[in-house]
């Protein structure tokens, strides 16, 4: 008898994506059925689906989040090099995975819609507020906000948290060690957007903050009171919700992906120029990331990975297009 073929990948829209630890060549994606897939970042082939350690899977679908949409994925790396994948889903749980085995789950007080991590700190954005986690444990009570949060981004050193709001503002917090007040508001970026902010990304050196709504991609200078580098009305070529942003490792280029199926490349030094990839994913782009240091042996600085509602993961070598258009 021939050896059976094992089919992996997704059969539903991909809803979240994240890379593993640097140099690992490992990528994780998740979909609206609750399935999480591990990919080989070098070959673009799926290695297999994540499975729950202590839960039955009678239909062999590998639905980690019990058929619920996985809203976000993030990955933390410990000092010893080991890592933990965090996944949040509409089953109201945050689950943790090592390799392709999901070992633990934590019940949230409210439905989790997004996550972000720095070094060891993980921030979970729920419909009721924010929850802080570290080492697979909740370390704060539910932090209720006076506005509706729509997206979150944490600095690499876990010290600064950026929260986009449905009120079109971006809130900047200092992360403290105080259990009573773990977040101290330090600044509010007002007037930068005409619509709710749906994605935020901090540049590799932390000096620039990118934010996007349903049309505009804007850049703010974090070193000068968040003054605009690129204001609304300049990079305004998306026609639907911009759900993901990704900086190139050099910090000279930022990619944006939207529900309009499009991916754009932008350069703060060349504000009037752009690279446009049409019909990147039918149904919308749900994940973007430059491979960068995640590639084993290097060579990933201009390799862009995207995921979308078409259930596909695409690898784009954007080096020639970016250098030609932006003169890098």
N, C-alpha and C positions, 0 to 999 in steps of 0.2 A: 504494500500500500504506500502510495506517495505520502510524503510528509505534509501535514496540513499547512495551508497558508494562513498566517495570522495577520488580520487586517486591523490596522490602528488608524489614528487620525480622527477627524470629526465628521459627523453626519448632521450637524446642526450649526447655526451661526456661532462663530467664535466671539466671546464677550470679554475676554481678558487675556493678557500676555505679560510675561516677565522673563528676564534672563536669570540664570543661576549665578554662582560665584565666578569671579574673574578667572579666565583661562580654562574653564570647564567645558566650553563648547556645548552648553546645555541650555535649552529653552523650554519653557512651559507655556501651554495655552489651555484655555478652558472655554466651555460653551454653554449654551442655554439649556442643555439637558443635564448639566451638572458633571459632565465628563472633563477630566484633566489629562492632557497628553504631554509626555516628555519627548523632546526632539533633539536630534543631533544637529547642533548649530553649524557644523562643518559640512555635512553632506545634505542637510535639509530633509533627512528621513526621520520618520517617527520611530522612537525606540519602544514605546508602549504606553499603555494607559495606567494612570495611578489607580490603586485599589484601596479600599478600606480594610484595615487589619482585622477588625473585630465585627464586621457586618457582612451578612450573606449577600451574594449577588447572583440570585437564581437565573436571571436572564442574561448574565455575562455581558452586561453593557458597560460596567465600570463607572457607574454614576456615583461619584464621590459625594455629591451634595443632594442625593436622593431625588434626582430629576429636577432640581431647582436651578435656576440661572445662577452661574458663578459671576458675581459682579466685579471682582477684582482679584489679582494675584500680586504678591510681593515676596521677596526673598531676602533673608538676612544671613550673614556669614559670621560665625564665631571666630574667636582668636585662634583656635586650633585648626581652622580651615573648614570645619564642618558647617553645614548650612541647613536652614529650615525654610520650607515653602509654606507661606500662609495663603489660604484661600478663603474668601468670604462669599456667601451665597444667600439667596432668598429663602433658604431653609432656616434663616436666622442663626446660623452657626459660622464661626471662624474655625477652620480646620488646619492642622499642621501636618506636613508631609516630609519624610526623609527618603530620598531616592524616588521610588514609585510606590511607597507604602504610606498611607495616611494613618497615623497612629493616634492622634488626639483631636478632640473637638471641644469648643467652648461655646456655650449658648449665650447669645447677645440679648440684652434687654429690648433692643429694637432692631429692625431689619438693616443689615449693613449694605451700603451702596458703593463704598470705595475704601481703599487703603493706601497708605504710603509708608515707607520706612527710610531710615537713615543708615546708621551703623547697626544698632541693636534695638532701637525703639521702633515700634509699629503703632501707627495711628489708624484707628478704624472709624470711618465716617458712617454714622447710622442716620435713619430718618429723624431721630430724636436728639442727636448730638454726637459728640466725639468720645471715644474710649481709647485709652493708652494701654499698650501691651509690651511686655519684654520677657524673653525666655519662655514663651508659650504661656505666660500668665498675665491676667488683667491686673494692672497696677494703679488704676484710677477708677473712680466711680464715673457714671455717665455725666459728661460735661455738656450741659445744655447751653445753647447759644441763643442770642436774641435775634437771630436771623436764620434762614434756611441755608445750610451749607450744600454746595453743589460739587465741590472738588477739593482735594487736599494735596499738599506737597511738603515734604520734610527735608531739611538740609542734611547733608552727609554726616555732619557731626552731631545730629539730633538736637541742635540748640534752637533752631528757628522753624516754626510751622507757618505755612501759608494756606489760607482757606478762602476759596472762592465762594461768593454768595449769590443767592437768587436775586438779591437787591442790586446786582451789578458791581458790587465792591469787592475788593480783595483785602482780607484781614491778615495782619502779620502779628505773630505771637512769639514771645520768648518762652522756651520750655524750661521750667524750673524743677527743682527737686522737692518742692513743697507738695505734700499730699493734699493739703487744703486748697491750694491754688496752683495747679501744675502748668497753667497757661496764663501768661501775662500779656495783654494786648499792648503792642508797641507802636503800631502804625496802621492806618487804613488808607488804602489807595482808592480814592473816590473820583468819579467822573471819567475814568479810563475806558469804560465800556457802556454801551447803550443797551445791552442785553445780558442776561445772567452768564457768569463765567463758568465754562464747562471743563476746562483743563488748564493746568499750571505746570510749568517745568522750570527748574533752576539750572542755570548753565553750569558746566563742570567746575569752573573756578568760583562759582557762587556770586559773581558780580552782576549777573543779569537774570531777570525773572521774565519768562514768557508766559502769556496768558491768552486764552482764546474763548470766544463766545460762539454765536451762530454765524458770524461773518468775519469778524476782525481777529487778527493775530497781533498782539501788542507786546512790546518789550519795555521793561523798566530797569533803571539803574539802581541796584541795591546799595550802592556806595554813596548816593547823593539824594537821600530822602525819596527814593523810588520815583525819580523824575523820568518822564517817558523818553525812551530812545527811539521807539517806533510807536506813534500814536494811532488811535482809531482813524479809519478812513484811508490808511496807506496800504496795509496788507489785508484787503477786504474782498478777496476773490472766491472764497468759499460761499456756498449758497445754503448750506444746512449746518447743523450742530457740528462743531469741531471737537471731537472727543478725545484726541490724543496729540501730544507734542513730544518731540525728541530732539535733543541737542546732539550735534556731532561731537566726538571726543575732543576735537580741537577748540570747540566753542565758537567757530566761525559761521556755522550753518545750523539752522533749525528746520525740522520737518514737521508738517502738520497734516493730519488726516481727518476727514469729515464724513458725515453721513451722506454727502453728495457723491460718494465713490472716489473722490479725488485726493491725491497726495501732492503737496507743494513743498518745495525747498525754498528757504528764504535766507538772506544774508544781511545782518545789521549794517555791515560796511557798504553794501550795495542795495540800498533801500528800494530802488526803482526796478530791480531785476528779480526774476523768479523762475523756477523750474517747475513745470506742471506735468504730472503723470495722471492722465485721464483714465477713468474706469479701472482704477487700481483694484477695487473690490466691489462687486455688485451687491448693493444693499448697505454699503458703508464700511468705513475703516474703523476698527475697534482697538487696534494695538499698533504701536510704532516704537522701534528702538534701534539705535545703531549698535552693531555688534561690539565694536571697540575692544576693550581688554578682555571681553568674554571669549574671544577667539583664542584657542590654544596656539601658541607660536606667533601670535600677532596677526596683522594683516586685516583687521576688521574695522579700521577707522572709517572707511567709506562704504561699508556694507550695511544697508538698511533693511531691517526685517519688518514686515507688516502682516497684520492679521485682519480678517474681516468677516462680515455677516454671510459671505459666500462659503464659509467653512474652510477657507484656504489660508495658508501661510506662504508669503512670497519673500524671496531674497532679491534685493535690488543693489547692484553695484552702481552707486551714483557718483563715483569719483570723476569720471570724464565730464559728465553734465555739470557738476558743481564747479569744477575748476574752470571749465570753458565759460560758463555763464557769469561767474563771480570773480574770475581772474585770480583765483587763489594759488 
